[in-house]
Amino acid sequence: MEVKIVVDVNKRWEEGIEHDPRSVEIFKFIAEYDFKFCDDYFCWKSGGDGDNGEALMYMLDEYFANKDNAGE
């Protein structure tokens, strides 16, 4: 799959575009897994500007947007 910008991350943030539910589901799973079984190695956080979890979810949003546009 070729990586393309579907909606720029900054635009997503500025316009308050909701995360793709699939992104949220994946984030919640890995955040909980990391906390419970990996001693909170990544210290995933979400809900505020610059949080690593928010950045990850924006990247996942783009991943899913690319997949959806490719008909996958």
MIPADREN-970316 format. One record per residue: residue in three letters; residue number from 1; x, y negated, z negated of N, C-alpha, C, O in turn. Coordinates in pm, 1 decimal. Layout:
residues N
atom residu:Ala num:NUM n.x:X n.y:Y n.z:Z ca.x:X ca.y:Y ca.z:Z c.x:X c.y:Y c.z:Z o.x:X o.y:Y o.z:Z .
...
//
This chain:
residues 72
atom residu:Met num:1 n.x:84.6 n.y:117.7 n.z:0.0 ca.x:0.0 ca.y:0.0 ca.z:0.0 c.x:89.0 c.y:-123.8 c.z:0.0 o.x:181.8 o.y:-135.3 o.z:-80.1 .
atom residu:Glu num:2 n.x:59.7 n.y:-214.1 n.z:89.3 ca.x:131.6 ca.y:-340.7 ca.z:94.2 c.x:76.2 c.y:-433.0 c.z:-14.7 o.x:-45.3 o.y:-444.5 o.z:-30.9 .
atom residu:Val num:3 n.x:164.7 n.y:-497.9 n.z:-88.4 ca.x:122.8 ca.y:-588.5 ca.z:-194.5 c.x:90.2 c.y:-724.8 c.z:-134.9 o.x:173.3 o.y:-786.1 o.z:-68.0 .
atom residu:Lys num:4 n.x:-31.1 n.y:-771.2 n.z:-159.9 ca.x:-76.5 ca.y:-901.9 ca.z:-111.9 c.x:-140.0 c.y:-977.3 c.z:-228.4 o.x:-192.7 o.y:-916.9 o.z:-321.9 .
atom residu:Ile num:5 n.x:-134.2 n.y:-1109.7 n.z:-221.2 ca.x:-205.2 ca.y:-1190.1 ca.z:-319.6 c.x:-349.5 c.y:-1202.8 c.z:-272.3 o.x:-376.7 o.y:-1255.8 o.z:-164.6 .
atom residu:Val num:6 n.x:-440.4 n.y:-1153.8 n.z:-354.1 ca.x:-582.2 ca.y:-1166.0 ca.z:-323.6 c.x:-634.8 c.y:-1294.2 c.z:-388.5 o.x:-695.8 o.y:-1378.0 o.z:-322.0 .
atom residu:Val num:7 n.x:-610.8 n.y:-1308.0 n.z:-517.2 ca.x:-643.0 ca.y:-1430.2 ca.z:-590.9 c.x:-521.3 c.y:-1460.3 c.z:-677.2 o.x:-485.1 o.y:-1381.2 o.z:-764.3 .
atom residu:Asp num:8 n.x:-458.6 n.y:-1574.5 n.z:-653.1 ca.x:-339.1 ca.y:-1612.0 ca.z:-727.0 c.x:-364.9 c.y:-1605.4 c.z:-878.1 o.x:-471.2 o.y:-1645.3 o.z:-925.6 .
atom residu:Val num:9 n.x:-267.3 n.y:-1555.2 n.z:-951.8 ca.x:-280.0 ca.y:-1540.0 ca.z:-1096.6 c.x:-314.8 c.y:-1673.0 c.z:-1162.7 o.x:-399.4 o.y:-1677.6 o.z:-1252.1 .
atom residu:Asn num:10 n.x:-251.0 n.y:-1779.8 n.z:-1120.1 ca.x:-279.7 ca.y:-1910.8 ca.z:-1179.6 c.x:-424.6 c.y:-1952.4 c.z:-1155.2 o.x:-488.7 o.y:-2010.1 o.z:-1243.1 .
atom residu:Lys num:11 n.x:-475.8 n.y:-1923.0 n.z:-1035.5 ca.x:-615.6 ca.y:-1956.3 ca.z:-1004.1 c.x:-708.1 c.y:-1872.9 c.z:-1092.5 o.x:-807.8 o.y:-1923.5 o.z:-1144.1 .
atom residu:Arg num:12 n.x:-674.9 n.y:-1745.8 n.z:-1109.6 ca.x:-756.3 ca.y:-1659.4 ca.z:-1196.5 c.x:-764.7 c.y:-1720.4 c.z:-1336.6 o.x:-872.1 o.y:-1727.8 o.z:-1396.3 .
atom residu:Trp num:13 n.x:-649.1 n.y:-1764.0 n.z:-1387.7 ca.x:-644.0 ca.y:-1819.2 ca.z:-1522.5 c.x:-717.5 c.y:-1953.0 c.z:-1529.3 o.x:-800.3 o.y:-1973.7 o.z:-1618.0 .
atom residu:Glu num:14 n.x:-687.6 n.y:-2044.2 n.z:-1435.8 ca.x:-746.7 ca.y:-2178.6 ca.z:-1437.5 c.x:-898.2 c.y:-2175.3 c.z:-1423.0 o.x:-968.7 o.y:-2254.1 o.z:-1486.0 .
atom residu:Glu num:15 n.x:-948.3 n.y:-2084.1 n.z:-1340.0 ca.x:-1092.4 ca.y:-2076.6 ca.z:-1316.1 c.x:-1163.9 c.y:-1982.5 c.z:-1412.2 o.x:-1286.1 o.y:-1968.4 o.z:-1406.5 .
atom residu:Gly num:16 n.x:-1088.5 n.y:-1918.5 n.z:-1499.6 ca.x:-1148.9 ca.y:-1829.7 ca.z:-1597.8 c.x:-1215.5 c.y:-1708.0 c.z:-1536.9 o.x:-1316.5 o.y:-1659.1 o.z:-1587.3 .
atom residu:Ile num:17 n.x:-1157.5 n.y:-1659.2 n.z:-1427.1 ca.x:-1213.5 ca.y:-1540.7 ca.z:-1360.7 c.x:-1197.7 c.y:-1420.5 c.z:-1454.3 o.x:-1088.3 o.y:-1392.1 o.z:-1503.2 .
atom residu:Glu num:18 n.x:-1306.2 n.y:-1352.5 n.z:-1477.5 ca.x:-1304.4 ca.y:-1235.5 ca.z:-1565.9 c.x:-1210.8 c.y:-1127.9 c.z:-1512.3 o.x:-1194.5 o.y:-1111.6 o.z:-1391.4 .
atom residu:His num:19 n.x:-1149.5 n.y:-1054.7 n.z:-1605.5 ca.x:-1065.7 ca.y:-942.4 ca.z:-1565.5 c.x:-1152.4 c.y:-831.1 c.z:-1507.8 o.x:-1267.5 o.y:-812.9 o.z:-1547.3 .
atom residu:Asp num:20 n.x:-1094.9 n.y:-757.7 n.z:-1414.2 ca.x:-1160.2 ca.y:-638.3 ca.z:-1362.0 c.x:-1180.1 c.y:-542.6 c.z:-1480.2 o.x:-1086.8 o.y:-522.0 o.z:-1557.8 .
atom residu:Pro num:21 n.x:-1298.2 n.y:-484.3 n.z:-1495.6 ca.x:-1321.7 ca.y:-392.0 ca.z:-1607.8 c.x:-1221.4 c.y:-277.2 c.z:-1612.1 o.x:-1189.1 o.y:-227.1 o.z:-1719.9 .
atom residu:Arg num:22 n.x:-1172.5 n.y:-235.7 n.z:-1497.2 ca.x:-1072.2 ca.y:-128.0 ca.z:-1495.0 c.x:-942.5 c.y:-174.6 c.z:-1557.9 o.x:-874.4 o.y:-96.4 o.z:-1624.2 .
atom residu:Ser num:23 n.x:-907.0 n.y:-301.4 n.z:-1538.1 ca.x:-785.6 ca.y:-356.8 ca.z:-1598.5 c.x:-798.7 c.y:-359.4 c.z:-1750.0 o.x:-705.4 o.y:-323.8 o.z:-1821.9 .
atom residu:Val num:24 n.x:-914.5 n.y:-401.4 n.z:-1797.4 ca.x:-939.1 ca.y:-408.8 ca.z:-1941.6 c.x:-932.0 c.y:-269.1 c.z:-2002.4 o.x:-872.0 o.y:-249.6 o.z:-2108.1 .
atom residu:Glu num:25 n.x:-993.1 n.y:-173.0 n.z:-1935.5 ca.x:-993.4 ca.y:-34.9 ca.z:-1985.6 c.x:-851.0 c.y:19.1 c.z:-1998.7 o.x:-816.1 o.y:78.8 o.z:-2100.5 .
atom residu:Ile num:26 n.x:-770.1 n.y:-1.6 n.z:-1897.0 ca.x:-631.3 ca.y:46.1 ca.z:-1900.7 c.x:-554.1 c.y:-26.3 c.z:-2009.9 o.x:-481.4 o.y:36.6 o.z:-2086.8 .
atom residu:Phe num:27 n.x:-569.5 n.y:-159.4 n.z:-2017.2 ca.x:-497.7 ca.y:-235.2 ca.z:-2119.0 c.x:-532.8 c.y:-187.8 c.z:-2259.4 o.x:-443.7 o.y:-164.7 o.z:-2341.1 .
atom residu:Lys num:28 n.x:-660.8 n.y:-173.2 n.z:-2287.7 ca.x:-702.1 ca.y:-130.6 ca.z:-2422.2 c.x:-643.0 c.y:5.1 c.z:-2457.5 o.x:-599.6 o.y:27.1 o.z:-2570.5 .
atom residu:Phe num:29 n.x:-641.6 n.y:95.5 n.z:-2360.8 ca.x:-586.1 ca.y:228.0 ca.z:-2385.9 c.x:-437.2 c.y:219.9 c.z:-2417.2 o.x:-391.9 o.y:275.3 o.z:-2517.3 .
atom residu:Ile num:30 n.x:-360.9 n.y:151.5 n.z:-2332.7 ca.x:-215.0 ca.y:150.3 ca.z:-2355.0 c.x:-178.4 c.y:69.3 c.z:-2479.5 o.x:-81.0 o.y:101.7 o.z:-2547.5 .
atom residu:Ala num:31 n.x:-254.8 n.y:-35.1 n.z:-2510.0 ca.x:-226.8 ca.y:-113.0 ca.z:-2631.1 c.x:-248.9 c.y:-27.8 c.z:-2755.5 o.x:-166.7 o.y:-27.8 o.z:-2847.1 .
atom residu:Glu num:32 n.x:-360.0 n.y:44.6 n.z:-2758.1 ca.x:-388.4 ca.y:131.1 ca.z:-2872.9 c.x:-288.4 c.y:246.2 c.z:-2880.7 o.x:-239.9 o.y:279.7 o.z:-2988.7 .
atom residu:Tyr num:33 n.x:-258.3 n.y:305.8 n.z:-2767.6 ca.x:-162.3 ca.y:417.0 ca.z:-2764.3 c.x:-25.3 c.y:369.9 c.z:-2812.5 o.x:38.1 o.y:435.8 o.z:-2894.8 .
atom residu:Asp num:34 n.x:19.7 n.y:256.3 n.z:-2761.2 ca.x:148.7 ca.y:200.3 ca.z:-2800.9 c.x:152.2 c.y:174.5 c.z:-2951.4 o.x:251.3 o.y:205.6 o.z:-3017.5 .
atom residu:Phe num:35 n.x:45.5 n.y:118.4 n.z:-3005.3 ca.x:40.7 ca.y:86.5 ca.z:-3147.1 c.x:42.8 c.y:212.6 c.z:-3232.9 o.x:116.7 o.y:220.7 o.z:-3331.1 .
atom residu:Lys num:36 n.x:-39.3 n.y:311.3 n.z:-3194.7 ca.x:-53.1 ca.y:432.4 ca.z:-3275.9 c.x:64.6 c.y:528.6 c.z:-3263.9 o.x:105.7 o.y:589.4 o.z:-3362.7 .
atom residu:Phe num:37 n.x:118.5 n.y:542.5 n.z:-3143.6 ca.x:214.8 ca.y:649.9 ca.z:-3121.2 c.x:355.1 c.y:604.0 c.z:-3083.2 o.x:447.7 o.y:685.1 o.z:-3079.8 .
atom residu:Cys num:38 n.x:371.7 n.y:476.4 n.z:-3055.0 ca.x:502.7 ca.y:427.4 ca.z:-3010.6 c.x:554.6 c.y:316.0 c.z:-3100.5 o.x:641.5 o.y:238.2 o.z:-3061.2 .
atom residu:Asp num:39 n.x:500.2 n.y:309.4 n.z:-3221.5 ca.x:545.6 ca.y:212.6 ca.z:-3319.9 c.x:532.5 c.y:69.1 c.z:-3270.0 o.x:614.8 o.y:-16.3 o.z:-3303.2 .
atom residu:Asp num:40 n.x:429.3 n.y:42.7 n.z:-3190.3 ca.x:401.6 ca.y:-90.1 ca.z:-3135.0 c.x:521.0 c.y:-146.6 c.z:-3058.0 o.x:553.9 o.y:-264.7 o.z:-3068.9 .
atom residu:Tyr num:41 n.x:584.7 n.y:-59.3 n.z:-2980.1 ca.x:706.3 ca.y:-95.0 ca.z:-2907.0 c.x:686.9 c.y:-219.8 c.z:-2820.5 o.x:771.1 o.y:-309.6 o.z:-2821.7 .
atom residu:Phe num:42 n.x:577.0 n.y:-225.9 n.z:-2745.8 ca.x:553.3 ca.y:-338.9 ca.z:-2656.0 c.x:480.7 c.y:-455.2 c.z:-2724.6 o.x:477.5 o.y:-566.5 o.z:-2672.2 .
atom residu:Cys num:43 n.x:423.3 n.y:-428.6 n.z:-2840.9 ca.x:351.8 ca.y:-532.5 ca.z:-2916.6 c.x:252.0 c.y:-604.8 c.z:-2824.2 o.x:252.8 o.y:-727.5 o.z:-2814.2 .
atom residu:Trp num:44 n.x:166.5 n.y:-526.2 n.z:-2757.4 ca.x:70.4 ca.y:-581.2 ca.z:-2662.6 c.x:-25.9 c.y:-675.4 c.z:-2732.4 o.x:-79.7 o.y:-643.1 o.z:-2838.4 .
atom residu:Lys num:45 n.x:-47.7 n.y:-792.2 n.z:-2672.8 ca.x:-141.6 ca.y:-892.2 ca.z:-2723.5 c.x:-226.8 c.y:-942.3 c.z:-2607.4 o.x:-181.9 o.y:-946.1 o.z:-2492.9 .
atom residu:Ser num:46 n.x:-350.2 n.y:-980.6 n.z:-2638.6 ca.x:-435.7 ca.y:-1039.4 ca.z:-2536.0 c.x:-525.3 c.y:-1143.9 c.z:-2600.3 o.x:-545.4 o.y:-1144.8 o.z:-2721.7 .
atom residu:Gly num:47 n.x:-577.7 n.y:-1230.4 n.z:-2517.9 ca.x:-672.0 ca.y:-1328.8 ca.z:-2566.0 c.x:-620.2 c.y:-1470.8 c.z:-2567.8 o.x:-696.7 o.y:-1563.4 o.z:-2594.6 .
atom residu:Gly num:48 n.x:-493.3 n.y:-1490.8 n.z:-2540.4 ca.x:-439.5 ca.y:-1626.0 ca.z:-2542.1 c.x:-345.8 c.y:-1650.5 c.z:-2425.9 o.x:-301.3 o.y:-1558.1 o.z:-2357.8 .
atom residu:Asp num:49 n.x:-317.5 n.y:-1776.8 n.z:-2405.7 ca.x:-227.0 ca.y:-1815.1 ca.z:-2297.4 c.x:-89.5 c.y:-1753.1 c.z:-2319.0 o.x:-31.8 o.y:-1763.3 o.z:-2427.3 .
atom residu:Gly num:50 n.x:-38.7 n.y:-1690.0 n.z:-2216.6 ca.x:96.5 ca.y:-1635.5 ca.z:-2221.4 c.x:110.4 c.y:-1500.9 c.z:-2289.2 o.x:221.4 o.y:-1448.7 o.z:-2299.7 .
atom residu:Asp num:51 n.x:0.5 n.y:-1443.4 n.z:-2335.6 ca.x:9.2 ca.y:-1311.5 ca.z:-2398.8 c.x:49.8 c.y:-1207.3 c.z:-2295.5 o.x:6.1 o.y:-1211.2 o.z:-2180.6 .
atom residu:Asn num:52 n.x:134.8 n.y:-1113.6 n.z:-2338.8 ca.x:182.2 ca.y:-1011.7 ca.z:-2245.6 c.x:68.2 c.y:-924.3 c.z:-2193.3 o.x:73.1 o.y:-878.9 o.z:-2079.0 .
atom residu:Gly num:53 n.x:-33.1 n.y:-900.4 n.z:-2274.3 ca.x:-147.5 ca.y:-821.2 ca.z:-2230.3 c.x:-230.0 c.y:-893.2 c.z:-2124.5 o.x:-280.5 o.y:-830.9 o.z:-2031.1 .
atom residu:Glu num:54 n.x:-243.3 n.y:-1023.9 n.z:-2139.5 ca.x:-314.6 ca.y:-1101.7 ca.z:-2038.4 c.x:-240.0 c.y:-1096.3 c.z:-1905.5 o.x:-300.9 o.y:-1078.7 o.z:-1800.0 .
atom residu:Ala num:55 n.x:-107.2 n.y:-1111.8 n.z:-1911.5 ca.x:-26.4 ca.y:-1104.7 ca.z:-1789.2 c.x:-42.4 c.y:-968.3 c.z:-1722.6 o.x:-58.1 o.y:-959.4 o.z:-1600.8 .
atom residu:Leu num:56 n.x:-38.4 n.y:-862.7 n.z:-1802.6 ca.x:-55.6 ca.y:-728.1 ca.z:-1747.7 c.x:-192.4 c.y:-712.7 c.z:-1683.6 o.x:-203.8 o.y:-657.8 o.z:-1574.0 .
atom residu:Met num:57 n.x:-295.9 n.y:-760.2 n.z:-1750.5 ca.x:-430.4 ca.y:-745.8 ca.z:-1693.8 c.x:-445.2 c.y:-825.3 c.z:-1564.5 o.x:-512.6 o.y:-779.7 o.z:-1472.1 .
atom residu:Tyr num:58 n.x:-383.3 n.y:-944.1 n.z:-1556.0 ca.x:-387.4 ca.y:-1018.9 ca.z:-1430.0 c.x:-319.1 c.y:-939.9 c.z:-1318.2 o.x:-367.1 o.y:-938.7 o.z:-1204.9 .
atom residu:Met num:59 n.x:-208.2 n.y:-874.5 n.z:-1349.5 ca.x:-140.8 ca.y:-792.5 ca.z:-1247.7 c.x:-226.2 c.y:-673.2 c.z:-1208.4 o.x:-234.0 o.y:-638.2 o.z:-1090.7 .
atom residu:Leu num:60 n.x:-290.2 n.y:-610.8 n.z:-1306.4 ca.x:-380.8 ca.y:-500.6 ca.z:-1275.7 c.x:-500.3 c.y:-548.2 c.z:-1194.5 o.x:-546.5 o.y:-477.5 o.z:-1104.9 .
atom residu:Asp num:61 n.x:-551.4 n.y:-668.4 n.z:-1225.1 ca.x:-661.1 ca.y:-724.3 ca.z:-1145.3 c.x:-620.9 c.y:-731.4 c.z:-998.7 o.x:-698.3 o.y:-694.6 o.z:-910.3 .
atom residu:Glu num:62 n.x:-500.3 n.y:-778.6 n.z:-973.7 ca.x:-451.8 ca.y:-789.6 ca.z:-835.3 c.x:-432.1 c.y:-651.6 c.z:-773.4 o.x:-460.9 o.y:-631.7 o.z:-655.4 .
atom residu:Tyr num:63 n.x:-383.4 n.y:-556.8 n.z:-852.1 ca.x:-367.0 ca.y:-420.2 ca.z:-802.8 c.x:-502.0 c.y:-366.1 c.z:-754.4 o.x:-512.9 o.y:-313.5 o.z:-643.6 .
atom residu:Phe num:64 n.x:-604.1 n.y:-379.8 n.z:-839.0 ca.x:-735.7 ca.y:-328.7 ca.z:-801.5 c.x:-795.6 c.y:-407.1 c.z:-684.9 o.x:-863.0 o.y:-348.8 o.z:-599.9 .
atom residu:Ala num:65 n.x:-772.2 n.y:-538.0 n.z:-679.5 ca.x:-821.7 ca.y:-618.1 ca.z:-567.3 c.x:-756.3 c.y:-572.8 c.z:-437.0 o.x:-822.4 o.y:-565.4 o.z:-333.5 .
atom residu:Asn num:66 n.x:-626.6 n.y:-542.6 n.z:-442.1 ca.x:-557.4 ca.y:-491.2 ca.z:-324.1 c.x:-615.0 c.y:-357.1 c.z:-281.7 o.x:-639.1 o.y:-334.4 o.z:-163.1 .
atom residu:Lys num:67 n.x:-637.2 n.y:-268.0 n.z:-377.9 ca.x:-693.8 ca.y:-136.3 ca.z:-347.5 c.x:-834.5 c.y:-150.1 c.z:-289.3 o.x:-868.4 o.y:-83.0 o.z:-191.8 .
atom residu:Asp num:68 n.x:-915.0 n.y:-235.8 n.z:-348.4 ca.x:-1052.8 ca.y:-255.3 ca.z:-300.8 c.x:-1052.1 c.y:-311.9 c.z:-158.3 o.x:-1130.8 o.y:-268.4 o.z:-74.3 .
atom residu:Asn num:69 n.x:-964.4 n.y:-407.9 n.z:-130.9 ca.x:-957.4 ca.y:-467.2 ca.z:2.9 c.x:-908.6 c.y:-367.5 c.z:107.0 o.x:-942.6 o.y:-378.0 o.z:224.8 .
atom residu:Ala num:70 n.x:-828.8 n.y:-270.8 n.z:63.1 ca.x:-777.9 ca.y:-168.6 ca.z:154.3 c.x:-878.0 c.y:-54.6 c.z:170.6 o.x:-855.6 o.y:38.2 o.z:248.4 .
atom residu:Gly num:71 n.x:-990.7 n.y:-62.3 n.z:95.3 ca.x:-1092.5 ca.y:41.4 ca.z:105.2 c.x:-1054.1 c.y:170.3 c.z:36.1 o.x:-1103.4 o.y:277.6 o.z:70.9 .
atom residu:Glu num:72 n.x:-967.7 n.y:159.8 n.z:-59.9 ca.x:-923.7 ca.y:280.8 ca.z:-133.0 c.x:-1004.9 c.y:301.4 c.z:-258.9 o.x:-981.8 o.y:397.5 o.z:-332.2 .
//
